[in-house]
Amino acid sequence: MSLATASRTMPAPRSEALRRTRTPKSLRKVLTYTTLWIAFIWAVFPFYWMIATSLRAKDEIFQRPPALVPHSVTFQNYIDLLVGAHFWQFALNSLILTVSVTLISVALSVTAGYAMARHRFKGSVALPLFMLYGQMFPPVLLLIPFYVQLRYLGWLDSLYGLIPVYLSYMLPLCVWLMRGFFAQVPHSLEDAARMDGCTRWQAFWKVILPMAQPGIVAVATWVMIHTWNEFLYASTFILSEKNRTLPLGLSGLIGQYTTDWGVLMAGGVITAAPILLAFFFLQKHLVQGVGGGAVKG
Amino acid sequence: MTARTLNAPGLRRTWSSIFETGLGARIYPYLMVLPAVIIVLGVVVYPVISGVVSSFYDVTLRTLNNGTVTFVGMRNFQRVFADPVFVKASVNTLIWVVLNVVAQLGLGLALALLLHRAMPGIGFFRSGILVPWVVPSVVAVLTWRWMYDPSVGIVNEMLMKLGIISDYHPWLGDTATSLYAVTVESIWKGTPFVMLLLLAALQLVPRSILEAASMDGASGWRKLWYVILPQIRVSFAIAAVLTFILTVNNFNAIWLMTEGGPLNSSEILFTLAYKYGFQRFDLGMASAVATMLFVGLVIATTLYLKLIQAREGD
């Protein structure tokens, strides 16, 4: 391990906090908190702006200069969104798709991940690596064969046609992550279950699976979030309005000449809400899962 | 495994007993792996091969309908190279990738170092800074598009208040600024994940090492350079590779803000391939660009990982 590595691969850090040994303690503290506040506002502001816009009256949205805090709060944009358009339909489509893809990915990756972590067989070393590489294939390369295939099968413009497409995007990484979680469950537990007369399958089903539950929750959440948010494949393969998913429905609210930003931002809030809720409830699992597997955002 | 010796008499008999001995035991792991492998072969391996192959065929809507798809050798590639937009998109891709990777890694590292320390209220800042990562990408992009609005956008208003610009500017509509305006959104969205990866790595650096460095009297910068960074080198490398891959494949940001325009000023190879494929419906040309992107990604990633491994062997 050479020190030159670090200097050659690292961009120069510019954090204020790093100068701390040269600056007095109180000043250092002020600098740190100032930097943290700047970073915080930078990160959160667009989100605030979305919510603020969604609560503004229509004439206020197009007022110049824009005011940082809405003069008055109205839910008219939300009402317009949910009464007009097909927003309910989009939400239902997203829900159906998300549930199907999550169930299939978790069911398949649980057994595969477990077998790869615990059993030696031909390919038990190469397969997991292969799964990791499977995540690297650029979607644009898969897009064209998918289009040709779906067209051939007559599955273009259908929700079920998107399921195999989404599995290509989810399943390899799910297997890889699951394998990591199962590898962490101690062998002794399984051995004890076998000692008590469980078959291999029973030991897996009744002992190992419950132990690996945090990992399974993390993977399931990861799949849910990515399916819920997916845009590229949906926008390419879904043609009719009734089959649109939420992200697609949202982008459809951008008009060629004028856009009703109040309604669009209200839709953004509703689309983001389940994800944010899921994230804050599952923050611990999720961060462990993604950080531990260290693969994709 | 000790289990092997146990599977004789005392075992309860259930349907799953067939996997305890003989053939059943041997095929058990394969049965567990098989469904996932079959699906991955079908939805990843086959399409990738098929995608590369179709870059040598004249796949268009017309030939697909007639069933007259024929082998054309390198012609798709020649047509792509002859397109001036391809050159433009290549240069843009390079700018886009370098800016994103450097900024996200630099800012991500700085934030991770800041948030790593135990201070009152740090959890609040950490959660807040993760918000861009959690907001769905389409929602985030559309919000930024609204903030960039040339007539009533908040970005223009703020920059004017700060005295940086003297009049509202169409950031996404000007060929000189469109690519950079999208890059700002992409950095905003991508940095928290890098921060998260590096923060996880920092938490694994043993306290004793940091304390030893403090006792040696190492200053902050020197400690960072010679003590902390070498410790998190592997995570940093992984973060770099991931940021690179995610940036090359970031379609949503560009497509939903500018569609690569105006006048291809924010066109990257991904959006160009998409336009060839789904606006011109020349799937052969699209496959050619996609194949080049794919090969580039694989080579860059492999080289980089090899480089790290070689260094590790020093």
Interface residues (C-beta under 8 A of the other chain):
Chain A: M1 S2 L3 T5 A6 S7 T9 M10 P11 A12 P13 R14 S15 A17 L18 R19 R20 T21 R22 T32 T35 L36 A39 F40 W42 A43 V44 P46 F47 W49 M50 T53 I61 F62 Q63 R64 P65 P66 L68 L108 S109 T111 A112 Y114 A115 M116 H119 R120 F121 G123 S124 L127 M131 G134 M136 F137 P138 P139 V140 L141 L142 L143 I144 P145 F146 Y147 V148 Q149 R151 P164 V165 L167 S168 L171 P172 V175 E190 D191 R194 M195 G197 C198 T199 R200 W201 Q202 I225 W228 N229 F231 L232 T236 P247 L250 S251 I254 W261 L264 M265 G268 T271 A272 I275 L276 F279 F280 Q283 V287 V290 G291 G292 A294 V295 K296 G297
Chain B: M1 T2 A3 L6 G10 L11 R12 T14 S16 S17 F19 E20 A25 Y28 P29 Y30 M32 V33 P35 A36 V37 I39 V40 G42 V43 V44 V45 Y46 P47 V48 S50 G51 V52 S54 V59 L64 V102 L105 G106 L109 A110 L111 L113 L114 L115 R117 M119 F125 S127 G128 I129 L130 V131 P132 W133 V134 V135 P136 S137 V138 V139 A140 L142 T143 W144 R145 W146 M147 D149 S151 V152 G153 I154 E157 M160 W188 G190 P192 F193 L196 L197 L199 A200 S219 G220 W221 L224 W225 Y226 L229 P230 R233 S235 F236 A237 I238 A240 L242 I245 L246 V248 N249 F251 N252 W255 L256 F270 A273 Y274 G277 F278 L283 A286 S287 V289 A290 T291 L293 F294 L297 V298 T301 R311 E312 D314
